[in-house]
Amino acid sequence: MVNTDSKETLDTLKNRNKHSILIENIRTEIKRLEDLEWTVFFNWVKAHIGIQGNETADRLAKEAATEDTGKIVYDKLPRETIITEGKETGLTKWQEQWTSSTKGAVSKLFFPSVRERMKTIVPMSLEFTAIVTGHGLNRSYLHRFKIIPNSTCPCRLQEEQTVNHIIFKCAQLENETRILQNAITRTGDTWPTPYKQLTRKHIKLFMQFVRSIDFSTL
């Protein structure tokens, strides 16, 4: 029986999608012993509770880790580690560029975190893209590029028709907005909810809201 306080190692041994060098070496040794008709059992023991054998193993491991001389017995990084570290470095740089950029102000409200955006499946459409970028389908944008004479929303509020106005204020969309508001408050969240929550936690509800808008009347 092999006793270990490394639950992570035991879980990794069970996961056939994990193929680091050390794990494969352990699997090879298990197979060799089983071919010799040995039965190998692994047992997890809780660390630092006074088990003599476990405490001795910890002490020897620490001594080996702090030893300054001697032959290096393991100096290779698993392929998975290199891939993971590369992805983390890339995401960090991407986030820095996204945060420091002077462009994409509206999109940053909806997607401030690159990592969270990568986790979110967004079924894109022309209308949804226009809302989360602020480009097109709102009078503020069209007026800025001199496509229409003014940026005022035709609803009774007579405010500038921005993305914020369309989602939270437009009198012509009172029914659509009320449906979205009620659905979100039923989840326990407050209204108005932050932009980033619309595209993360409430993405399906927000997509339904966007699809319900008749942009030709705005």
C-alpha positions in Angstrom: 0.0 0.0 0.0 1.2 3.5 -0.9 0.2 6.2 1.5 0.4 9.8 0.3 -1.0 13.2 1.4 -1.1 14.5 -2.2 -4.7 14.2 -3.2 -3.8 16.1 -6.4 -1.4 13.3 -7.4 -4.1 10.7 -6.8 -6.6 12.6 -8.8 -4.1 13.1 -11.7 -3.3 9.4 -11.8 -7.0 8.7 -12.3 -7.3 11.3 -15.1 -6.2 9.6 -18.3 -6.0 13.0 -20.0 -3.0 14.0 -17.9 0.4 12.9 -19.2 3.1 14.7 -17.3 6.5 12.9 -17.1 6.3 12.1 -13.4 2.7 10.8 -13.7 3.6 8.6 -16.6 6.6 7.3 -14.7 4.3 6.3 -11.8 1.9 4.6 -14.1 4.7 2.7 -15.8 6.0 1.5 -12.4 2.5 0.5 -11.3 2.1 -1.5 -14.6 5.5 -3.2 -14.0 4.5 -4.3 -10.5 1.1 -5.5 -11.6 2.8 -7.6 -14.3 4.8 -9.2 -11.4 1.4 -10.0 -9.8 1.7 -7.3 -7.2 -1.5 -5.5 -6.1 -0.9 -1.8 -5.6 -3.2 0.3 -3.4 -3.0 4.0 -3.0 -4.3 5.6 0.2 -4.7 9.3 0.9 -3.7 10.5 4.4 -4.2 14.0 5.8 -1.0 16.0 6.1 0.4 17.4 9.3 -1.6 15.4 11.8 1.4 13.6 13.4 1.6 10.4 11.3 5.2 9.4 11.7 5.9 8.0 8.3 4.2 11.0 6.6 6.1 13.5 8.7 9.4 11.7 7.9 8.6 11.9 4.2 7.9 15.6 4.4 11.1 16.2 6.3 13.2 14.3 3.7 11.4 16.0 0.8 12.2 19.4 2.3 15.8 18.4 2.8 16.1 17.3 -0.8 14.5 20.5 -2.0 16.9 22.8 -0.1 20.0 20.8 -1.0 22.5 23.0 -2.8 24.7 20.3 -4.3 24.2 17.0 -6.0 22.8 15.8 -9.3 19.5 17.3 -10.5 17.1 14.4 -10.8 14.2 16.3 -12.4 14.8 19.4 -14.5 12.1 19.1 -17.2 8.8 21.0 -17.2 5.7 19.0 -18.3 4.3 20.1 -21.6 1.0 21.0 -19.9 2.8 23.4 -17.5 4.4 25.2 -20.4 1.1 25.5 -22.3 -0.7 26.8 -19.2 2.0 29.3 -18.3 2.0 30.5 -22.0 -1.7 31.0 -21.9 -1.5 32.9 -18.6 1.2 35.2 -19.9 -0.8 35.8 -23.0 -3.9 36.6 -21.1 -2.1 39.0 -18.8 -0.6 40.9 -21.7 -3.9 41.0 -23.5 -5.6 42.3 -20.4 -3.0 45.1 -20.0 -3.4 46.2 -23.6 -7.2 46.1 -23.3 -7.3 48.1 -20.1 -4.8 50.7 -21.3 -6.3 51.2 -24.8 -8.1 54.4 -25.5 -10.5 52.7 -27.9 -13.5 50.4 -27.3 -14.9 52.4 -24.4 -18.4 50.9 -24.7 -17.1 47.4 -25.2 -15.0 47.7 -22.0 -18.1 48.4 -20.0 -19.6 45.1 -21.2 -16.4 43.1 -21.2 -13.8 44.6 -18.8 -12.1 41.2 -18.2 -10.5 39.4 -21.1 -10.5 36.2 -19.1 -14.2 36.3 -18.4 -15.0 37.2 -22.0 -13.1 34.0 -23.1 -15.3 31.9 -20.8 -18.5 33.4 -22.1 -20.2 31.9 -25.2 -21.7 34.8 -27.1 -24.1 34.0 -30.0 -23.2 37.1 -32.1 -25.7 39.0 -34.2 -25.7 42.4 -35.9 -27.9 43.9 -33.3 -26.0 42.4 -30.3 -22.7 43.6 -31.8 -24.1 47.1 -32.3 -25.2 47.3 -28.7 -22.0 46.0 -27.0 -19.7 48.1 -29.2 -21.8 51.2 -29.5 -21.2 51.2 -33.3 -24.4 51.6 -35.3 -28.1 51.3 -34.6 -28.0 54.1 -32.1 -28.5 57.8 -33.0 -25.6 59.0 -31.0 -23.2 57.0 -33.1 -24.9 57.8 -36.4 -25.0 61.5 -35.6 -21.4 61.6 -34.7 -20.5 60.4 -38.2 -23.0 62.8 -39.7 -25.3 60.1 -41.1 -28.4 61.6 -39.4 -29.0 65.2 -38.4 -29.4 64.8 -34.6 -28.8 62.3 -31.8 -32.0 62.7 -30.0 -34.2 59.6 -29.3 -37.7 59.9 -30.8 -39.2 58.7 -27.5 -40.9 61.2 -25.2 -37.8 61.7 -23.0 -36.0 63.5 -25.8 -32.6 62.4 -24.6 -29.5 61.5 -26.6 -30.0 58.0 -27.9 -26.9 56.2 -26.5 -26.5 52.5 -25.7 -27.3 53.3 -22.0 -30.5 55.1 -23.0 -31.6 52.2 -25.2 -31.1 49.6 -22.4 -32.3 51.4 -19.4 -34.3 54.5 -20.3 -36.0 54.6 -23.7 -39.7 55.2 -23.3 -40.4 53.3 -26.5 -38.8 50.2 -25.0 -40.6 50.3 -21.7 -42.2 46.9 -22.1 -39.0 45.2 -23.3 -37.0 46.8 -20.5 -39.5 45.8 -17.9 -39.3 42.2 -19.0 -35.5 42.3 -18.7 -35.6 44.1 -15.4 -38.2 41.6 -13.9 -36.2 38.6 -15.1 -32.9 39.9 -13.6 -34.4 41.0 -10.2 -36.0 37.5 -9.9 -32.4 36.2 -9.8 -31.7 38.4 -6.7 -29.7 41.0 -8.6 -30.5 44.8 -8.5 -31.6 47.0 -11.3 -30.1 48.7 -13.1 -27.5 45.9 -13.2 -23.9 46.6 -14.3 -23.1 46.2 -18.0 -20.6 43.4 -17.3 -23.3 41.4 -15.5 -25.6 41.7 -18.6 -23.0 40.0 -20.8 -21.8 37.5 -18.2 -24.3 36.4 -15.6 -27.4 37.4 -17.6 -26.2 36.9 -21.1 -29.3 34.8 -22.2 -31.7 37.3 -20.8 -29.8 40.2 -22.4 -29.8 38.4 -25.8 -33.5 38.0 -25.6 -33.9 41.7 -24.8 -31.7 42.7 -27.8 -33.6 40.4 -30.1 -36.9 41.9 -29.0 -36.0 45.4 -30.1 -37.3 46.8 -33.3 -34.4 49.1 -34.2 -36.3 50.4 -37.2 -38.6 52.4 -34.9 -35.8 54.0 -32.8 
